[in-house]
Amino acid sequence: MIIEKCKKEHLDRYGEIYAKAFAGEPWNDPWKEEDAKVHVKELLESDQSYGLECLADGEVAGFILGTSMLFHYGRTFDINDLAVHPDYQRRGIAKLLMDQLLLDIKEQGMVGVHLITANEGVLPKFYEKYGFKKEDEVILMGREI
């Protein structure tokens, strides 16, 4: 398996991976591939975007993508997406992507990293292995408009 920086020319594949990965547990989100492509494209086109892809069997099998933002205490990174195509799940690809991303953003001078994930199932346990924990100082709030 090969880890490389995300490439805009792989946008269609990222959209396909995203839609299929998030259609399964725990999300069960009804993404349309064309909407998933727009979602990923908007992240990739951000000036503060950074992402990695994993190549397996000669094709993109998964990716991790996010953006950074400067605060008074330093620059932090938000992991927006970590998606592995269902045909490649449970092969350690998410681990490879996470390991390399954390090394890269530390080298880039990030002082912290954040993500939003499901509050149940295997995902919290996966991220806890990397030292992520529920925040005590902040909460996610939202409303419909």
Backbone as JSON Lines, residues from 0, in Angstrom:
{"i":0,"aa":"M","n":[0.84,-1.18,0.0],"ca":[0.0,0.0,0.0],"c":[0.89,1.24,0.0]}
{"i":1,"aa":"I","n":[0.44,2.25,-0.7],"ca":[1.2,3.48,-0.86],"c":[0.34,4.65,-0.37]}
{"i":2,"aa":"I","n":[0.95,5.51,0.46],"ca":[0.28,6.72,0.94],"c":[0.88,7.92,0.22]}
{"i":3,"aa":"E","n":[0.03,8.72,-0.39],"ca":[0.44,9.92,-1.11],"c":[-0.51,11.06,-0.78]}
{"i":4,"aa":"K","n":[-0.08,12.28,-1.13],"ca":[-0.97,13.44,-0.96],"c":[-2.17,13.3,-1.89]}
{"i":5,"aa":"C","n":[-3.31,13.81,-1.44],"ca":[-4.51,13.81,-2.27],"c":[-4.26,14.59,-3.56]}
{"i":6,"aa":"K","n":[-4.91,14.14,-4.61],"ca":[-4.77,14.77,-5.92],"c":[-6.14,15.14,-6.45]}
{"i":7,"aa":"K","n":[-6.27,16.36,-6.95],"ca":[-7.57,16.81,-7.47],"c":[-8.06,15.93,-8.61]}
{"i":8,"aa":"E","n":[-7.15,15.33,-9.36],"ca":[-7.59,14.48,-10.47],"c":[-8.23,13.18,-10.0]}
{"i":9,"aa":"H","n":[-8.15,12.89,-8.7],"ca":[-8.8,11.7,-8.15],"c":[-10.15,12.03,-7.5]}
{"i":10,"aa":"L","n":[-10.65,13.22,-7.74],"ca":[-11.88,13.69,-7.12],"c":[-13.05,12.73,-7.34]}
{"i":11,"aa":"D","n":[-13.22,12.24,-8.57],"ca":[-14.33,11.32,-8.83],"c":[-14.24,10.08,-7.96]}
{"i":12,"aa":"R","n":[-13.04,9.53,-7.81],"ca":[-12.85,8.34,-6.97],"c":[-13.12,8.67,-5.51]}
{"i":13,"aa":"Y","n":[-12.66,9.84,-5.04],"ca":[-12.92,10.23,-3.65],"c":[-14.42,10.33,-3.41]}
{"i":14,"aa":"G","n":[-15.16,10.91,-4.35],"ca":[-16.6,11.01,-4.21],"c":[-17.27,9.65,-4.13]}
{"i":15,"aa":"E","n":[-16.81,8.74,-4.97],"ca":[-17.35,7.37,-4.95],"c":[-17.06,6.71,-3.6]}
{"i":16,"aa":"I","n":[-15.82,6.81,-3.15],"ca":[-15.44,6.21,-1.86],"c":[-16.26,6.81,-0.73]}
{"i":17,"aa":"Y","n":[-16.38,8.13,-0.72],"ca":[-17.1,8.81,0.34],"c":[-18.55,8.35,0.4]}
{"i":18,"aa":"A","n":[-19.22,8.36,-0.75],"ca":[-20.63,7.97,-0.8],"c":[-20.83,6.53,-0.33]}
{"i":19,"aa":"K","n":[-19.97,5.63,-0.78],"ca":[-20.13,4.22,-0.41],"c":[-19.74,3.95,1.04]}
{"i":20,"aa":"A","n":[-18.69,4.6,1.52],"ca":[-18.25,4.38,2.9],"c":[-19.28,4.89,3.89]}
{"i":21,"aa":"F","n":[-19.86,6.05,3.62],"ca":[-20.81,6.63,4.57],"c":[-22.23,6.07,4.4]}
{"i":22,"aa":"A","n":[-22.44,5.23,3.39],"ca":[-23.73,4.55,3.25],"c":[-23.86,3.41,4.25]}
{"i":23,"aa":"G","n":[-22.71,2.94,4.76],"ca":[-22.72,1.82,5.7],"c":[-22.76,2.27,7.15]}
{"i":24,"aa":"E","n":[-22.64,1.3,8.05],"ca":[-22.64,1.56,9.49],"c":[-21.41,2.36,9.87]}
{"i":25,"aa":"P","n":[-21.47,3.24,10.85],"ca":[-22.63,3.56,11.67],"c":[-23.48,4.7,11.08]}
{"i":26,"aa":"W","n":[-23.04,5.24,9.93],"ca":[-23.68,6.45,9.42],"c":[-25.0,6.19,8.71]}
{"i":27,"aa":"N","n":[-24.99,5.25,7.77],"ca":[-26.17,4.97,6.95],"c":[-26.7,6.22,6.25]}
{"i":28,"aa":"D","n":[-25.78,7.04,5.76],"ca":[-26.15,8.3,5.1],"c":[-26.43,8.04,3.62]}
{"i":29,"aa":"P","n":[-27.51,8.59,3.09],"ca":[-27.88,8.36,1.68],"c":[-27.19,9.32,0.72]}
{"i":30,"aa":"W","n":[-25.85,9.35,0.73],"ca":[-25.12,10.25,-0.16],"c":[-25.3,9.84,-1.61]}
{"i":31,"aa":"K","n":[-25.49,10.83,-2.47],"ca":[-25.41,10.64,-3.91],"c":[-23.96,10.91,-4.27]}
{"i":32,"aa":"E","n":[-23.42,10.12,-5.2],"ca":[-22.0,10.3,-5.55],"c":[-21.7,11.71,-6.03]}
{"i":33,"aa":"E","n":[-22.6,12.3,-6.81],"ca":[-22.33,13.66,-7.31],"c":[-22.28,14.67,-6.16]}
{"i":34,"aa":"D","n":[-23.09,14.49,-5.13],"ca":[-23.04,15.38,-3.96],"c":[-21.77,15.14,-3.15]}
{"i":35,"aa":"A","n":[-21.37,13.88,-3.03],"ca":[-20.13,13.55,-2.31],"c":[-18.93,14.17,-3.01]}
{"i":36,"aa":"K","n":[-18.93,14.18,-4.33],"ca":[-17.85,14.81,-5.1],"c":[-17.78,16.3,-4.81]}
{"i":37,"aa":"V","n":[-18.93,16.96,-4.75],"ca":[-18.96,18.39,-4.43],"c":[-18.41,18.62,-3.03]}
{"i":38,"aa":"H","n":[-18.83,17.78,-2.08],"ca":[-18.35,17.89,-0.7],"c":[-16.81,17.82,-0.65]}
{"i":39,"aa":"V","n":[-16.25,16.8,-1.28],"ca":[-14.8,16.61,-1.27],"c":[-14.11,17.73,-2.04]}
{"i":40,"aa":"K","n":[-14.67,18.13,-3.17],"ca":[-14.1,19.22,-3.99],"c":[-13.98,20.5,-3.18]}
{"i":41,"aa":"E","n":[-15.03,20.83,-2.42],"ca":[-14.99,22.05,-1.61],"c":[-13.87,22.0,-0.58]}
{"i":42,"aa":"L","n":[-13.64,20.85,0.01],"ca":[-12.52,20.72,0.96],"c":[-11.18,20.82,0.24]}
{"i":43,"aa":"L","n":[-11.04,20.09,-0.86],"ca":[-9.77,20.09,-1.6],"c":[-9.39,21.48,-2.1]}
{"i":44,"aa":"E","n":[-10.38,22.3,-2.41],"ca":[-10.1,23.63,-2.96],"c":[-9.82,24.67,-1.89]}
{"i":45,"aa":"S","n":[-9.99,24.32,-0.63],"ca":[-9.67,25.25,0.45],"c":[-8.17,25.52,0.47]}
{"i":46,"aa":"D","n":[-7.78,26.77,0.71],"ca":[-6.37,27.11,0.79],"c":[-5.65,26.38,1.92]}
{"i":47,"aa":"Q","n":[-6.38,26.0,2.96],"ca":[-5.78,25.34,4.11],"c":[-6.03,23.84,4.13]}
{"i":48,"aa":"S","n":[-6.39,23.29,2.99],"ca":[-6.68,21.86,2.87],"c":[-5.4,21.03,2.89]}
{"i":49,"aa":"Y","n":[-5.51,19.85,3.49],"ca":[-4.43,18.87,3.43],"c":[-5.06,17.49,3.5]}
{"i":50,"aa":"G","n":[-4.59,16.59,2.66],"ca":[-5.14,15.24,2.68],"c":[-4.19,14.22,2.09]}
{"i":51,"aa":"L","n":[-4.47,12.98,2.41],"ca":[-3.68,11.85,1.95],"c":[-4.6,10.79,1.37]}
{"i":52,"aa":"E","n":[-4.09,10.06,0.39],"ca":[-4.82,8.94,-0.17],"c":[-3.99,7.67,-0.01]}
{"i":53,"aa":"C","n":[-4.68,6.54,0.0],"ca":[-4.0,5.25,0.07],"c":[-4.29,4.5,-1.22]}
{"i":54,"aa":"L","n":[-3.23,4.09,-1.88],"ca":[-3.34,3.29,-3.09],"c":[-3.15,1.82,-2.73]}
{"i":55,"aa":"A","n":[-4.08,1.0,-3.16],"ca":[-3.99,-0.45,-2.95],"c":[-4.45,-1.12,-4.24]}
{"i":56,"aa":"D","n":[-3.75,-2.14,-4.62],"ca":[-4.1,-2.86,-5.86],"c":[-4.18,-1.91,-7.05]}
{"i":57,"aa":"G","n":[-3.37,-0.85,-7.04],"ca":[-3.3,0.09,-8.16],"c":[-4.41,1.12,-8.23]}
{"i":58,"aa":"E","n":[-5.26,1.19,-7.2],"ca":[-6.31,2.21,-7.22],"c":[-6.44,2.86,-5.85]}
{"i":59,"aa":"V","n":[-7.09,4.03,-5.82],"ca":[-7.31,4.73,-4.56],"c":[-8.33,3.93,-3.76]}
{"i":60,"aa":"A","n":[-7.92,3.51,-2.56],"ca":[-8.77,2.69,-1.7],"c":[-9.39,3.49,-0.56]}
{"i":61,"aa":"G","n":[-8.76,4.63,-0.21],"ca":[-9.26,5.45,0.87],"c":[-8.54,6.78,0.93]}
{"i":62,"aa":"F","n":[-9.07,7.69,1.73],"ca":[-8.44,9.0,1.87],"c":[-8.8,9.61,3.22]}
{"i":63,"aa":"I","n":[-7.96,10.56,3.64],"ca":[-8.2,11.36,4.83],"c":[-7.99,12.81,4.41]}
{"i":64,"aa":"L","n":[-8.88,13.69,4.84],"ca":[-8.84,15.06,4.33],"c":[-9.36,16.02,5.39]}
{"i":65,"aa":"G","n":[-8.71,17.16,5.49],"ca":[-9.15,18.18,6.44],"c":[-8.57,19.53,6.13]}
{"i":66,"aa":"T","n":[-8.81,20.46,7.04],"ca":[-8.34,21.83,6.88],"c":[-7.77,22.33,8.2]}
{"i":67,"aa":"S","n":[-6.91,23.32,8.11],"ca":[-6.33,23.91,9.32],"c":[-6.83,25.34,9.49]}
{"i":68,"aa":"M","n":[-6.72,25.82,10.73],"ca":[-7.13,27.18,11.04],"c":[-6.24,27.71,12.16]}
{"i":69,"aa":"L","n":[-5.9,28.98,12.04],"ca":[-5.05,29.61,13.04],"c":[-5.88,30.2,14.17]}
{"i":70,"aa":"F","n":[-5.47,29.91,15.39],"ca":[-6.07,30.48,16.59],"c":[-4.97,31.19,17.37]}
{"i":71,"aa":"H","n":[-5.32,31.87,18.44],"ca":[-4.33,32.62,19.22],"c":[-3.27,31.71,19.83]}
{"i":72,"aa":"Y","n":[-3.57,30.45,20.02],"ca":[-2.64,29.5,20.64],"c":[-1.9,28.64,19.61]}
{"i":73,"aa":"G","n":[-2.18,28.86,18.33],"ca":[-1.5,28.12,17.27],"c":[-2.48,27.57,16.25]}
{"i":74,"aa":"R","n":[-1.94,26.91,15.25],"ca":[-2.75,26.36,14.16],"c":[-3.22,24.96,14.53]}
{"i":75,"aa":"T","n":[-4.52,24.7,14.33],"ca":[-5.07,23.37,14.57],"c":[-5.59,22.8,13.26]}
{"i":76,"aa":"F","n":[-5.74,21.49,13.25],"ca":[-6.2,20.77,12.06],"c":[-7.51,20.08,12.38]}
{"i":77,"aa":"D","n":[-8.49,20.22,11.5],"ca":[-9.77,19.53,11.63],"c":[-9.82,18.42,10.6]}
{"i":78,"aa":"I","n":[-9.91,17.19,11.06],"ca":[-10.11,16.07,10.14],"c":[-11.58,16.09,9.75]}
{"i":79,"aa":"N","n":[-11.84,16.4,8.51],"ca":[-13.21,16.44,8.02],"c":[-13.7,15.07,7.55]}
{"i":80,"aa":"D","n":[-12.82,14.34,6.88],"ca":[-13.23,13.06,6.3],"c":[-12.12,12.03,6.39]}
{"i":81,"aa":"L","n":[-12.5,10.84,6.78],"ca":[-11.65,9.65,6.69],"c":[-12.57,8.57,6.13]}
{"i":82,"aa":"A","n":[-12.31,8.16,4.9],"ca":[-13.2,7.21,4.23],"c":[-12.38,6.15,3.51]}
{"i":83,"aa":"V","n":[-12.82,4.91,3.66],"ca":[-12.2,3.78,2.97],"c":[-13.31,3.05,2.22]}
{"i":84,"aa":"H","n":[-13.05,2.77,0.95],"ca":[-14.02,2.06,0.14],"c":[-14.37,0.74,0.84]}
{"i":85,"aa":"P","n":[-15.65,0.37,0.87],"ca":[-16.05,-0.87,1.55],"c":[-15.28,-2.11,1.1]}
{"i":86,"aa":"D","n":[-14.87,-2.18,-0.17],"ca":[-14.1,-3.33,-0.64],"c":[-12.72,-3.43,0.01]}
{"i":87,"aa":"Y","n":[-12.26,-2.34,0.62],"ca":[-10.92,-2.29,1.21],"c":[-10.94,-2.12,2.73]}
{"i":88,"aa":"Q","n":[-12.11,-2.08,3.32],"ca":[-12.19,-1.89,4.76],"c":[-11.64,-3.12,5.5]}
{"i":89,"aa":"R","n":[-11.19,-2.88,6.72],"ca":[-10.65,-3.9,7.62],"c":[-9.31,-4.46,7.13]}
{"i":90,"aa":"R","n":[-8.56,-3.62,6.41],"ca":[-7.22,-4.0,5.96],"c":[-6.15,-3.08,6.56]}
{"i":91,"aa":"G","n":[-6.54,-2.21,7.48],"ca":[-5.58,-1.31,8.11],"c":[-5.34,-0.01,7.36]}
{"i":92,"aa":"I","n":[-6.14,0.28,6.36],"ca":[-5.95,1.48,5.56],"c":[-6.23,2.74,6.38]}
{"i":93,"aa":"A","n":[-7.31,2.75,7.16],"ca":[-7.61,3.91,8.0],"c":[-6.46,4.17,8.97]}
{"i":94,"aa":"K","n":[-5.89,3.12,9.52],"ca":[-4.75,3.27,10.44],"c":[-3.55,3.87,9.72]}
{"i":95,"aa":"L","n":[-3.24,3.38,8.54],"ca":[-2.11,3.92,7.77],"c":[-2.32,5.41,7.48]}
{"i":96,"aa":"L","n":[-3.52,5.77,7.06],"ca":[-3.82,7.16,6.75],"c":[-3.72,8.04,7.99]}
{"i":97,"aa":"M","n":[-4.3,7.59,9.09],"ca":[-4.26,8.37,10.33],"c":[-2.83,8.53,10.84]}
{"i":98,"aa":"D","n":[-2.08,7.44,10.85],"ca":[-0.68,7.51,11.32],"c":[0.11,8.54,10.53]}
{"i":99,"aa":"Q","n":[0.01,8.49,9.2],"ca":[0.79,9.4,8.37],"c":[0.3,10.83,8.5]}
{"i":100,"aa":"L","n":[-1.02,11.03,8.55],"ca":[-1.55,12.38,8.71],"c":[-1.05,13.0,10.0]}
{"i":101,"aa":"L","n":[-1.11,12.27,11.1],"ca":[-0.67,12.83,12.38],"c":[0.81,13.2,12.35]}
{"i":102,"aa":"L","n":[1.62,12.38,11.71],"ca":[3.04,12.72,11.56],"c":[3.2,14.0,10.72]}
{"i":103,"aa":"D","n":[2.48,14.07,9.62],"ca":[2.59,15.21,8.71],"c":[2.17,16.52,9.36]}
{"i":104,"aa":"I","n":[1.02,16.51,10.04],"ca":[0.54,17.78,10.6],"c":[1.39,18.22,11.78]}
{"i":105,"aa":"K","n":[1.98,17.27,12.5],"ca":[2.9,17.66,13.57],"c":[4.13,18.33,12.96]}
{"i":106,"aa":"E","n":[4.63,17.75,11.88],"ca":[5.78,18.33,11.17],"c":[5.45,19.71,10.61]}
{"i":107,"aa":"Q","n":[4.18,19.93,10.25],"ca":[3.75,21.23,9.73],"c":[3.54,22.26,10.84]}
{"i":108,"aa":"G","n":[3.69,21.85,12.09],"ca":[3.59,22.78,13.21],"c":[2.22,22.9,13.85]}
{"i":109,"aa":"M","n":[1.31,21.99,13.53],"ca":[-0.02,22.03,14.15],"c":[0.11,21.8,15.65]}
{"i":110,"aa":"V","n":[-0.73,22.49,16.42],"ca":[-0.7,22.32,17.88],"c":[-1.83,21.43,18.38]}
{"i":111,"aa":"G","n":[-2.77,21.1,17.52],"ca":[-3.88,20.24,17.91],"c":[-4.61,19.72,16.7]}
{"i":112,"aa":"V","n":[-5.43,18.72,16.93],"ca":[-6.23,18.13,15.86],"c":[-7.6,17.76,16.44]}
{"i":113,"aa":"H","n":[-8.64,18.0,15.65],"ca":[-10.01,17.74,16.07],"c":[-10.75,16.96,15.0]}
{"i":114,"aa":"L","n":[-11.83,16.3,15.42],"ca":[-12.71,15.62,14.48],"c":[-14.07,15.45,15.12]}
{"i":115,"aa":"I","n":[-15.06,15.2,14.28],"ca":[-16.4,14.88,14.72],"c":[-16.69,13.47,14.21]}
{"i":116,"aa":"T","n":[-17.21,12.62,15.09],"ca":[-17.52,11.26,14.69],"c":[-18.8,10.79,15.38]}
{"i":117,"aa":"A","n":[-19.26,9.61,14.98],"ca":[-20.44,9.02,15.62],"c":[-20.12,8.77,17.09]}
{"i":118,"aa":"N","n":[-21.14,8.86,17.92],"ca":[-20.97,8.71,19.36],"c":[-21.17,7.27,19.81]}
{"i":119,"aa":"E","n":[-21.19,6.34,18.86],"ca":[-21.4,4.94,19.19],"c":[-20.68,4.07,18.19]}
{"i":120,"aa":"G","n":[-20.68,2.79,18.43],"ca":[-20.06,1.85,17.5],"c":[-18.54,1.83,17.64]}
{"i":121,"aa":"V","n":[-17.87,1.42,16.58],"ca":[-16.43,1.2,16.61],"c":[-15.61,2.48,16.45]}
{"i":122,"aa":"L","n":[-16.2,3.53,15.9],"ca":[-15.42,4.73,15.59],"c":[-14.82,5.42,16.82]}
{"i":123,"aa":"P","n":[-15.57,5.64,17.91],"ca":[-14.92,6.26,19.07],"c":[-13.71,5.46,19.56]}
{"i":124,"aa":"K","n":[-13.82,4.15,19.57],"ca":[-12.7,3.31,20.02],"c":[-11.51,3.43,19.08]}
{"i":125,"aa":"F","n":[-11.77,3.51,17.77],"ca":[-10.69,3.69,16.8],"c":[-9.93,4.98,17.09]}
{"i":126,"aa":"Y","n":[-10.65,6.08,17.26],"ca":[-10.01,7.37,17.48],"c":[-9.37,7.47,18.86]}
{"i":127,"aa":"E","n":[-9.93,6.81,19.86],"ca":[-9.32,6.81,21.19],"c":[-7.92,6.2,21.16]}
{"i":128,"aa":"K","n":[-7.67,5.26,20.25],"ca":[-6.33,4.66,20.11],"c":[-5.28,5.71,19.75]}
{"i":129,"aa":"Y","n":[-5.74,6.81,19.17],"ca":[-4.84,7.9,18.77],"c":[-4.82,9.04,19.76]}
{"i":130,"aa":"G","n":[-5.44,8.85,20.91],"ca":[-5.43,9.87,21.95],"c":[-6.58,10.86,21.88]}
{"i":131,"aa":"F","n":[-7.51,10.67,20.95],"ca":[-8.67,11.55,20.9],"c":[-9.58,11.24,22.06]}
{"i":132,"aa":"K","n":[-10.21,12.26,22.61],"ca":[-11.17,12.08,23.69],"c":[-12.26,13.13,23.55]}
{"i":133,"aa":"K","n":[-13.35,12.9,24.25],"ca":[-14.44,13.88,24.23],"c":[-13.94,15.15,24.88]}
{"i":134,"aa":"E","n":[-14.26,16.27,24.24],"ca":[-13.87,17.58,24.76],"c":[-14.73,17.95,25.97]}
{"i":135,"aa":"D","n":[-14.1,18.52,26.98],"ca":[-14.84,19.0,28.14],"c":[-15.17,20.49,28.01]}
{"i":136,"aa":"E","n":[-14.32,21.23,27.29],"ca":[-14.48,22.68,27.24],"c":[-15.45,23.17,26.17]}
{"i":137,"aa":"V","n":[-15.67,22.37,25.14],"ca":[-16.53,22.82,24.04],"c":[-17.56,21.75,23.72]}
{"i":138,"aa":"I","n":[-18.64,22.15,23.08],"ca":[-19.65,21.21,22.62],"c":[-20.0,21.57,21.18]}
{"i":139,"aa":"L","n":[-20.5,20.61,20.46],"ca":[-21.02,20.85,19.12],"c":[-22.48,21.25,19.26]}
{"i":140,"aa":"M","n":[-22.83,22.37,18.69],"ca":[-24.21,22.83,18.7],"c":[-24.67,23.03,17.27]}
{"i":141,"aa":"G","n":[-25.94,22.89,17.04],"ca":[-26.48,23.08,15.71],"c":[-27.97,23.33,15.77]}
{"i":142,"aa":"R","n":[-28.49,23.76,14.64],"ca":[-29.93,23.95,14.51],"c":[-30.31,23.89,13.05]}
{"i":143,"aa":"E","n":[-31.52,23.55,12.8],"ca":[-32.02,23.54,11.43],"c":[-32.5,24.92,11.07]}
{"i":144,"aa":"I","n":[-32.36,25.27,9.77],"ca":[-32.85,26.57,9.31],"c":[-33.74,26.4,8.1]}
